[in-house]
């Protein structure tokens, strides 16, 4: 049920965009136990002038190859699951692309559950994997 929005520079290749999306999805399956076909991602490819960030924040240095990842998911995961998800995403992206894990910014937004989602027909679907 997560919806993922990935914002990065247009200079990131289409192949790397697919790798980033796949890395996030695999981490969500492993750490949040989402189904394989629960895969809704949007990638925003930005001009360099459209991506703002500090050169250093909280002791972490950043460069221009940033990836901002916003994940909207139903609530219910604990601190450790979130921590493991963030690490899995950043590590995998840095392994399969030139984006450093220091430059993977992740924002998790939780909502109240399945009544806040419609996956088509303007209806609230019964999602057996969500309690």
N, C-alpha and C positions, 0 to 999 in steps of 0.2 A: 503494500500500500504506500510505500514512500514515493513522493514526487521529488525529482532531483533537478535542480537548475545549476548548470556549470557555466561560469563566466570566465573567459580567458582571451588572450590576444588572437587576432586573426592569423598571426604568423605560426600558430600551432597547426601542424598539418592535420588533414582530415583523418589520416591513419592514427595519429597520436590522440585525436579527439575520441576516436572509437576505443582506443586503449584505455583512456581515462574513464570513459563511461563504463566499460567492462570492469575495470578495477573497482569502481564504486559499487557496481551491482554485485560483484562477487563478494565484496566485503559485507554488504548488506545481507546477502544470503547467509554468510558464515556467522556474522555477529548478531544480526537481528532476526535471523531465521525466517526471512521472507521467501515466498515461493519463487521458483525460477522465472515464471512468466509475469511476475509483478514488476514490470520494467518500464517505467515512464520517466524519460530524461529529456531535457531541453538544453541545448548548448548555445550560448550567446558568444559569438566571435566578435571581439571588440577592437577598435582602433587603439593604438597606444595612448592617445589623448583621452580615452574614455575609461582608463583603468587607473585608479588612484590608490596609493598606499604609502606608508612611511618607510623610509630606508631602514629603520630599526624600530621594533616595538616589543616590549616586554623581554628585552635581551635577545631577540631573534632578528637577525639581519635579513632583509628582503632584496630581491632583484626584480627586474621587470617581467620575468616569466612567471607571473602569478596565476594561480587557479583558485577562483572563489567557488565554493561548492555549498549550495543551500539545499538541505534535505528537509522536506516536510513529511513527518511521519506521525502515526498515531502514538499516543503516550503509552507508557508502560515499561520502558526499558530502564534498567538501573544504571548507576554511575559507572560501574565496571564495564558493562556492555557498551556504553557510549565511548568510554576511554579506549576500549579495544577496537571499536569501529573506526574512530578517528585515526588511530595508529595504523590500522590495516589499510585504510584508504591512502594516507600520506606515503606509507612505505611502498605500497604497490605502484602508485603513480610515479614515484621517483625511480623505481626499478625499471619501468617500461617506457619512460619518456625522459627528456632532459630536464624536466621540472623538478627542482629540489623539494624535499619534503618540508623544508623551512618555508617554502612559498605556496604551500597548499593550505588555504584558509577554509575551514569548515564551519558552517553554521547549521545547527539542528533546531528546527522549529517543530514542536509537538502540538498536536491538536487532540481533541477529546475522543476520537474514535471513529468507527465506521459511519456514523450518521453525518459526518462532515465530508464525505466523499461520494462522488458519482462517477462511475467508470463508463457511462454511456446511457442513452435513452432518457436522460434527465431523471434518473431514478437512483435511490439508495439501494445498492445491491447487498444481498446476504453474503458476507465474506466468511466462509467456514473457518479460515485460519485466524480470524480475529474474534476474540471473546468479548 
